[in-house]
């Protein structure tokens, strides 16, 4: 999973249906005197959005010394929407001179229209979820900031002191949503309250107080005092947000259903996939993938432990397979794994540019969701790409389930794609290589990367291939239960479990637990995640399907002349694309 920065998908209840699909064709203009090229328009949008929203500026690293916090109030969303509408109005007259321009124009129109459709449903007024929610986006700013010098820490202190402003704006949006009858479901509220509780009790103080203790000895007493004061203010603001959610918002939200219904789901799914999906087809295909993977997992489980089914084999690996003991030790192990993959893949299957060769393994802060994630490098690579492992309080880490996951998060997964995009930002556009990212594209590449490493013979350690198949099965189950829960569908009659039941969070959890090797707390977190971010969970498998279809089409077209390394280089140089376009563009390479 990637943390890419706003505009972020937001989803909730009572939304309008996705509008009729627009014609995204753009007339090609060759007049050299035309006023604005489409990539210049796109990059101007990024610059203006970064001026408006510090989350974008900090993610990209474009505003050194930036101590702002985001405006999470209704006015902040209105300003972003106004900017998007202005860019859409200017787009028809922008010059489209080549294929990169054509792709940029289609992406820019599709993304801005998708974001505005989400905003029109009022999702920012009920934005509560356990992963990359507004409360976490604010905290994550500090993970992305420079902290090498005393001056860096002075900027941290100034920004942290302003954190109460961000949470005050967030409360204003949630309050306005409540006034309109737009609420997040109680399950989401309770989960975020629990996360805030974890932040407030981190290391005997709060996460903010623990963070500022990392300031080096060279930081002078003035800055240290400012950091301590700012951490106290941020801690108090987080406590006030928790109390507001628990005492005021949660009672008002009672009765709000977990599922969002078909109309709102289509809006969220469009934002996460860049496609107007046939949800019935996607649901049926998800079941087909589940059945295919279930059969393959059973064969692999037999190879791990004679007579065992998949879940029993995975429990056996938990207890008897290779493992790393210690949080610091597992971070070092993951770092070595990524460094080795980088060395071995470079030159043979990829051409990896020098700035892309650095990636860091990190431990996720407490109060995070259970899923690992990746954060992209800054545009100048002064902050490298990073993978993040939530430990969930564990100190022993079985390796069978981590290997494929770190090919997904790191190399050749998210890091090779998103860092390569960053490397190409001046050739394409900053928009195509950063905030225009589409989850179906990026998560689809990461799943393709897991499959590629299996194809290349990297999943040979005992249990590693079962871990890969378990990860694949988890993404297939996501398609089934995400669509099923939000649309209130029934479990098919031929299901091996719970046939004929209507999908609910409880049914989904039971089904997931019976077909996954992941620990219980992880699965609990996943169910809450899907319910709070409708349409995002399906983007992984559907994205992988598009990547594989594009590669297969290119192989068929080129025959014996197909070069996988060259195809990878061209594919990673396209920039962002939605699933409406991805397969066709990949097939042309």
Helices and strands as residue ranges (DSSP letters): E 2-3, H 38-52, H 54-60, H 74-91, H 99-120, G 123-125, H 134-144, H 150-161, H 163-179, H 186-200, G 202-204, H 207-212, H 221-244, I 245-249, H 250-253, H 262-273, H 279-304, H 310-320, E 323-325, H 327-345, G 354-357, E 359-363, E 373-375, E 385-389, E 396-398, H 403-409, H 414-423, H 439-455, H 464-487, H 505-514, H 520-532, H 539-558, G 559-561, H 564-571, H 579-587
